[in-house]
Amino acid sequence: MAISDDPSQLEAKDLPELLQHDTYVKVAGCDVDGILRGKLMAKSKFLSIASSGFGFCSVIFGWDMHDQTYFKELKISNKENGYRDIIAVPDLTSFRRIPWETRVGAGGEELGTPFFLLSFRDPDTGESLSACPRSLLERTVNKLHEQGTGAMAGAEYEFYQFRAPNNTNGPTSERNSSATAVFLQNNPVDTLPSLTEGMFGYSLTRPTHNQEYYYGIFDACEKFRCGIEGWHTESGPGVFEAALQFGEITQMADRAALFKLTVKSIASKFGITPCFMAKPRAGLPGNSGHMHVSL
């Protein structure tokens, strides 16, 4: 195939050409909570597993967002089976380049880190894994297709944003989520400063207070193929809302996960901590995640 920005027809045999100027590849799959878990791997390693997949620790389906194993463990992932490996298979059609992680290529061009989403498979049968969110949606959509039906979806996220405390004399980039976590170990949640103060839903002036960050997220989402249709402030201190581009439901689900990755990554560069919790502060509006589905 002719390598282009559209990876829908991408095959394993096309990868050497696609990645000819790269030395590494980043991969990630959704855990049981929808959080992306992944790694950076050498290009040679990625090319060797692009079709067959590779071993990935099943503990990502047995612990929470703080890596604490659940009291009641799953059959797929538990202490008795040693949290054995499952199979992670790259979805080649999910190819993107990470626009906020760049380097200069051999020809002087700026290259974003190549990125692929993973689907997890049962190591014994090779079939889709029950605990894998992408696999669950894949099976559900296949059932719809068997009935001559398809599904479209759109997602909207509302989320608070806080200024990461400055616990060091280092640059703003070091005021990240880790600094926020350290601060919250010793301080009440309500003392964490908001990105902006006051209630300013649908404000045209409030985003200019953090203009580079605000437009940076919109531009990064467009480049990372998780584009935003509508982007504005919501009611609450430091609250933004994004309506993601409507589309086929499996693609929409991927974009929803990638949007949160984009926001968290861009925010970290500005000393900002986004929060997607439903109700981070009492007495203030809660956050909603709206999912619109059409069959």
C-alpha positions in Angstrom: 0.0 0.0 0.0 1.0 3.6 -0.3 1.8 4.8 3.2 -0.6 7.6 4.1 -2.2 9.2 7.2 -5.1 6.7 6.9 -4.0 3.4 8.5 -7.3 1.5 7.9 -5.7 -0.7 5.2 -2.3 -1.1 7.0 -0.8 -4.6 7.0 2.2 -6.0 8.8 4.2 -6.1 5.5 3.8 -2.3 5.3 5.4 -1.6 8.7 9.1 -1.5 7.7 8.3 1.3 5.2 6.0 3.1 7.7 8.6 3.0 10.4 11.8 3.3 8.4 12.9 6.5 10.2 11.9 5.3 13.7 13.9 3.4 16.3 11.1 2.7 18.8 7.3 2.2 19.0 4.9 2.9 21.9 2.0 0.5 22.5 -0.9 0.5 25.0 -4.1 -1.3 25.8 -7.0 -0.5 28.1 -7.1 -2.1 31.6 -10.2 -3.1 33.5 -10.9 0.5 34.4 -10.3 1.8 30.9 -6.8 3.2 31.8 -4.2 2.9 29.1 -1.3 0.6 30.1 1.6 0.2 27.8 5.3 0.4 27.1 8.0 1.7 24.7 9.6 -1.1 22.7 12.5 -1.3 20.1 11.3 -1.2 16.5 12.9 -4.5 15.9 10.9 -6.1 18.7 7.7 -4.5 17.5 8.2 -5.8 14.0 8.7 -9.3 15.3 5.4 -9.3 17.2 3.2 -7.1 15.0 1.2 -10.1 13.7 1.5 -12.7 16.5 1.3 -10.5 19.5 3.5 -10.6 22.7 3.2 -11.5 26.4 1.6 -8.9 28.6 1.2 -9.3 32.4 -2.5 -10.1 33.2 -2.2 -8.1 36.5 -3.6 -5.1 34.6 -7.0 -6.9 34.9 -6.4 -7.6 38.6 -5.5 -4.3 40.2 -6.9 -0.8 40.5 -5.5 2.5 39.3 -3.0 2.6 42.2 -1.7 -0.9 41.4 -3.5 -2.5 44.4 -4.7 -6.0 43.7 -8.4 -6.5 44.2 -9.6 -8.4 47.2 -11.6 -10.8 45.0 -9.3 -11.7 42.1 -10.3 -12.7 38.6 -9.8 -16.2 37.1 -7.7 -14.5 34.4 -5.4 -12.8 36.8 -4.6 -14.0 40.3 -1.9 -14.9 42.8 -2.3 -18.7 42.2 -1.6 -18.5 38.5 1.2 -16.0 39.1 -0.5 -13.2 37.2 0.4 -15.1 34.1 0.9 -13.4 30.7 -1.9 -12.8 28.3 -1.4 -12.1 24.6 -1.4 -8.4 23.5 -2.0 -8.0 19.7 -1.3 -4.6 18.1 -4.3 -3.2 16.1 -2.5 -1.9 13.1 -5.5 0.2 12.0 -5.0 2.2 15.2 -1.7 3.7 14.1 -1.0 7.3 15.2 2.0 9.4 16.0 2.1 11.1 19.4 2.4 14.8 18.6 3.7 15.9 22.0 6.6 13.3 22.0 8.7 14.3 19.0 12.3 14.0 17.8 14.1 15.1 14.7 14.3 12.5 11.9 17.2 11.7 9.6 15.9 14.1 7.0 15.5 16.9 9.6 11.8 16.4 9.8 10.0 16.3 13.2 8.6 12.8 13.9 6.1 12.0 16.6 6.5 8.7 18.4 4.6 5.9 16.5 1.8 4.5 18.6 -0.5 1.5 18.3 -3.4 0.3 20.5 -3.5 -3.3 21.8 -6.2 -5.9 22.1 -5.8 -8.6 24.6 -6.3 -12.3 23.8 -6.6 -15.5 25.9 -3.2 -17.2 26.0 -4.7 -20.7 25.7 -7.4 -20.2 23.0 -6.2 -17.1 21.2 -9.8 -15.7 21.5 -10.8 -12.3 22.6 -10.4 -11.8 26.4 -13.6 -11.2 28.5 -12.0 -8.6 30.7 -10.5 -6.5 27.8 -12.8 -3.5 27.1 -11.8 -3.3 23.4 -12.5 -7.0 23.0 -15.9 -6.7 24.8 -16.9 -3.9 22.5 -15.6 -5.8 19.5 -17.7 -8.9 20.3 -20.8 -6.7 20.9 -20.4 -4.9 17.6 -19.9 -8.2 15.7 -23.3 -9.4 17.1 -24.9 -6.2 15.7 -23.2 -6.8 12.3 -24.7 -10.3 12.2 -28.1 -8.7 12.5 -27.3 -6.2 9.8 -27.0 -3.4 12.3 -24.1 -1.0 13.1 -23.5 1.5 15.9 -22.4 5.1 15.9 -21.4 7.0 19.1 -20.2 10.3 20.5 -18.6 11.1 23.8 -18.5 14.2 25.9 -16.1 14.7 28.9 -16.4 17.3 31.6 -13.3 17.5 33.9 -11.8 19.7 36.6 -8.3 21.0 36.4 -5.9 22.0 39.2 -2.6 23.7 39.4 0.1 21.2 40.4 1.9 22.6 43.5 5.4 23.7 43.1 7.4 21.6 45.5 10.7 22.1 43.8 12.8 24.9 42.4 12.6 23.1 39.0 10.8 24.1 35.8 7.0 24.1 35.4 7.2 20.7 33.6 8.3 19.2 37.0 5.0 20.4 38.6 3.1 17.5 37.4 0.7 14.8 38.7 3.4 13.4 41.0 3.8 16.8 42.7 0.0 16.9 43.1 0.0 13.4 44.7 2.7 14.3 47.1 0.8 17.5 48.1 -2.5 15.6 48.7 -0.7 13.2 51.1 -0.3 16.0 53.6 -3.0 18.5 52.6 -6.8 18.5 52.4 -8.2 18.1 48.8 -9.9 21.5 49.0 -6.6 23.3 49.4 -5.5 22.2 45.9 -5.7 25.3 43.7 -8.0 25.3 40.7 -6.8 26.2 37.2 -9.2 29.2 37.4 -11.6 30.4 40.0 -15.3 31.1 39.8 -18.2 29.7 37.7 -17.7 30.5 34.0 -19.6 28.1 31.8 -19.4 28.7 28.1 -17.0 31.6 28.7 -15.1 33.1 25.7 -12.8 35.1 27.9 -11.9 32.5 30.6 -9.8 30.2 28.2 -7.5 33.1 27.4 -6.2 32.9 30.9 -4.5 29.6 29.8 -4.6 30.1 26.1 -1.6 28.1 25.1 -2.8 25.1 27.1 -6.4 25.4 25.9 -5.5 25.5 22.2 -2.7 23.0 22.7 -5.1 20.3 23.7 -7.4 21.0 20.7 -4.5 20.9 18.3 -2.9 17.8 19.8 -6.2 15.9 19.7 -6.6 16.7 16.0 -3.1 15.5 15.2 -3.6 12.4 17.4 -6.8 11.4 15.6 -9.1 11.9 18.6 -10.5 15.2 17.4 -12.8 17.5 19.3 -16.0 18.9 17.9 -16.8 21.3 20.7 -14.5 22.7 23.4 -15.5 25.1 26.1 -15.5 25.9 29.8 -18.2 24.3 32.0 -19.7 25.6 35.2 -17.1 25.1 38.0 -13.7 26.4 38.8 -11.2 25.2 36.2 -13.8 23.0 34.4 -13.6 22.3 30.7 -15.8 20.2 28.5 -15.0 18.4 25.2 -17.4 16.9 22.8 -15.4 14.4 20.7 -16.0 13.8 17.0 -19.0 11.5 16.4 -18.3 8.3 14.5 -18.3 4.5 14.4 -18.6 3.2 17.9 -15.3 1.2 18.2 -13.3 4.1 16.8 -15.2 6.4 19.1 -14.3 4.3 22.1 -10.6 4.4 21.2 -10.7 8.1 20.7 -12.4 8.5 24.2 -9.5 6.7 25.9 -6.9 8.6 23.8 -8.5 11.9 24.6 -7.8 11.4 28.3 -4.2 10.4 27.6 -3.8 13.6 25.5 -5.2 15.9 28.2 -3.1 14.3 30.9 0.0 14.5 28.8 -0.4 18.0 27.6 -1.4 19.2 31.1 1.7 17.8 32.7 3.8 20.1 30.5 2.0 23.1 31.9 2.0 22.2 35.6 -1.7 21.3 35.5 -3.5 18.2 36.9 -6.8 17.3 35.2 -9.3 15.3 37.2 -12.0 13.1 35.5 -13.6 12.1 38.8 -17.4 12.4 38.9 -17.5 14.5 42.0 -14.0 15.8 43.1 -15.4 18.5 45.4 -18.5 18.7 47.5 -20.7 21.8 47.0 -19.6 22.2 43.4 -21.1 20.8 40.2 -20.1 17.2 39.4 -18.4 16.0 36.2 -20.4 14.0 33.6 -19.4 11.6 30.9 -22.1 11.7 28.2 -22.2 8.8 25.8 -24.6 9.2 22.8 -25.2 5.9 20.9 -27.2 5.4 17.6 -28.0 2.0 16.1 
